[in-house]
């Protein structure tokens, strides 16, 4: 039986970032090629609670194992340069710990605000040797999906006057999805909850823009 979307959201966000329901989180650091140390978030075993729609073995299979970092995450939170209040370009992302069996990497940028998840950017078809994305760049061979604004590209625009949590996830797939530009989120969500997929995430808060 396919897990309901509320369970998928819990796997992609709560276990990785919020530490509620699906597990607790710890923090470590990795260093990007630019030399900047960035905070990462990895999920550990859930204590007593369980995720509706996933049995215990499926939950364990989804614990984070990839270290993810981004220099878009600064002391004040997620840099506004990478939102519609700045230049609205995709953030730099780096990762480590990808399994040797990986055939394709997917990077997903989502926001959580007021209980609503929004897809800002999904990049699929990333070749496993690649371990970072530069700001505003798409590597050769990668394909961009459709975001919640209906655009094929990056769009991160939190609701006006509200705080939003930005979640950057990296997924290592054992098989290629062979997605085409403008793909929807369903195949990515289904792949993300597969027991054979390794993943990791990092998050930061975007604070409301103050009026001058």
C-alpha positions in Angstrom: 0.0 0.0 0.0 1.4 3.4 -0.9 2.0 5.7 2.0 -0.2 8.8 2.1 1.3 12.2 1.3 1.2 13.3 4.9 3.6 10.5 5.7 5.9 11.5 2.7 6.0 15.0 4.0 6.9 13.7 7.4 9.8 11.7 5.9 11.1 14.5 3.8 10.8 17.3 6.4 10.1 16.3 10.0 12.6 13.4 10.3 15.3 15.4 8.6 14.8 18.8 10.1 12.1 19.2 12.7 13.0 16.2 14.8 9.3 15.5 15.6 7.4 12.3 15.0 9.9 10.7 12.7 13.1 11.0 14.7 15.6 13.3 16.4 18.3 15.3 14.7 22.0 15.9 15.3 24.4 18.4 13.7 27.8 18.0 12.1 29.8 20.0 9.5 31.3 19.4 6.1 33.6 21.7 4.1 32.7 22.7 0.6 35.3 23.1 -2.1 35.1 26.9 -1.5 36.5 26.2 2.0 33.5 27.3 4.0 32.3 25.0 6.8 28.5 24.6 6.7 26.0 23.1 9.2 24.4 19.8 8.2 21.4 17.9 9.7 21.1 14.2 9.9 18.3 12.2 11.4 18.9 9.5 14.0 16.7 6.6 15.2 13.2 7.5 16.4 12.8 6.8 20.1 9.2 5.7 20.8 7.1 7.4 18.2 6.4 6.0 14.7 5.4 7.5 11.4 1.8 6.7 10.3 1.9 4.8 7.0 5.5 3.4 7.4 6.4 0.3 9.4 9.5 0.4 11.6 11.8 -1.3 9.1 10.8 1.3 6.4 11.5 4.1 8.9 15.0 2.9 9.7 15.7 2.7 5.9 14.9 6.4 5.7 17.3 7.7 8.4 19.7 10.3 6.9 23.2 9.1 5.9 24.4 11.9 3.5 26.0 15.0 4.9 24.6 18.2 3.3 25.8 21.8 3.5 25.2 25.1 2.0 26.9 28.5 2.2 23.5 30.0 1.7 22.9 29.3 5.4 24.4 32.2 7.3 24.3 33.2 11.0 21.0 35.0 10.5 19.3 32.1 8.7 18.8 31.4 5.0 20.4 34.2 2.9 17.7 36.4 1.3 19.8 36.5 -1.9 18.4 33.1 -2.7 14.8 34.2 -2.3 12.5 36.5 -4.3 13.6 39.2 -1.9 17.0 39.0 -3.5 18.2 37.6 -6.8 16.2 34.4 -6.4 18.8 32.1 -7.7 19.3 28.5 -6.6 21.6 28.2 -3.6 25.1 26.5 -3.5 24.8 23.0 -2.1 27.5 20.5 -1.3 27.3 16.9 0.0 29.3 13.9 1.2 28.8 10.2 2.0 27.0 9.2 -1.2 26.9 5.3 -1.6 29.1 3.9 -4.3 26.1 2.2 -5.8 24.4 5.5 -6.6 23.3 6.0 -10.2 21.6 9.4 -9.9 21.4 12.3 -7.4 18.4 14.5 -6.9 18.5 17.9 -5.0 15.2 19.2 -3.7 14.6 22.7 -2.2 11.3 23.1 -0.3 9.8 25.6 2.1 7.5 25.0 5.1 5.4 27.9 6.2 2.1 27.9 8.1 1.9 24.1 7.8 2.2 24.3 4.0 5.0 22.7 2.0 6.1 24.4 -1.2 8.4 23.1 -3.9 11.0 25.8 -4.8 13.3 23.7 -6.9 13.9 20.1 -7.9 17.0 19.1 -9.9 17.3 15.5 -11.1 19.7 13.5 -13.3 22.8 14.7 -11.4 25.8 12.3 -12.1 27.2 10.7 -8.9 30.7 12.1 -9.3 29.3 15.6 -8.7 29.4 16.6 -5.0 28.3 20.2 -5.2 26.1 22.7 -7.0 27.2 26.3 -7.6 24.8 29.1 -7.0 22.4 29.6 -9.9 24.0 26.8 -12.0 22.7 23.5 -13.4 25.4 20.9 -14.2 25.5 19.2 -17.6 23.1 16.3 -17.9 20.9 17.5 -15.0 17.2 18.3 -15.6 15.0 20.8 -13.7 11.5 20.0 -12.6 8.4 22.1 -12.2 8.0 24.1 -9.0 4.9 25.0 -7.0 4.6 28.2 -9.0 4.2 26.1 -12.2 7.6 27.2 -13.5 10.4 25.0 -14.7 13.2 26.5 -12.6 13.9 27.9 -9.2 11.4 30.1 -7.3 11.7 30.6 -3.5 9.2 33.2 -2.3 8.0 32.7 1.3 4.6 34.2 2.1 4.8 37.9 2.9 5.3 38.7 6.5 5.7 35.0 7.6 8.6 33.0 8.7 9.5 30.0 6.5 11.7 27.0 7.0 13.9 26.2 3.9 14.8 22.5 3.6 17.5 21.4 1.1 17.5 17.6 0.6 19.9 15.4 -1.4 18.8 11.9 -2.5 21.1 9.2 -3.9 19.2 6.7 -6.1 20.4 3.2 -7.0 18.6 3.5 -10.4 18.1 6.3 -12.9 14.7 7.9 -13.2 15.3 9.3 -16.7 13.1 12.3 -16.0 12.5 15.0 -18.6 12.7 18.8 -18.1 9.5 20.0 -16.4 8.8 16.8 -14.6 6.3 16.7 -11.7 7.0 15.9 -8.1 5.3 12.5 -7.9 8.1 10.3 -9.3 10.6 12.1 -7.0 8.4 11.6 -3.9 7.9 8.0 -4.7 11.7 7.5 -5.2 12.5 9.4 -2.0 10.6 6.9 0.2 12.2 3.9 -1.3 14.2 1.8 1.3 17.1 1.7 -1.1 17.5 5.5 -1.4 20.2 7.3 0.8 19.5 10.9 1.7 20.4 13.9 3.9 19.2 17.4 4.4 20.0 20.8 5.9 17.6 23.6 6.8 17.5 27.2 7.8 14.8 29.8 8.6 13.9 32.7 6.4 12.7 35.6 8.5 10.0 38.0 7.4 11.2 40.9 5.3 11.0 44.1 7.3 9.5 47.2 5.7 12.0 50.1 5.5 
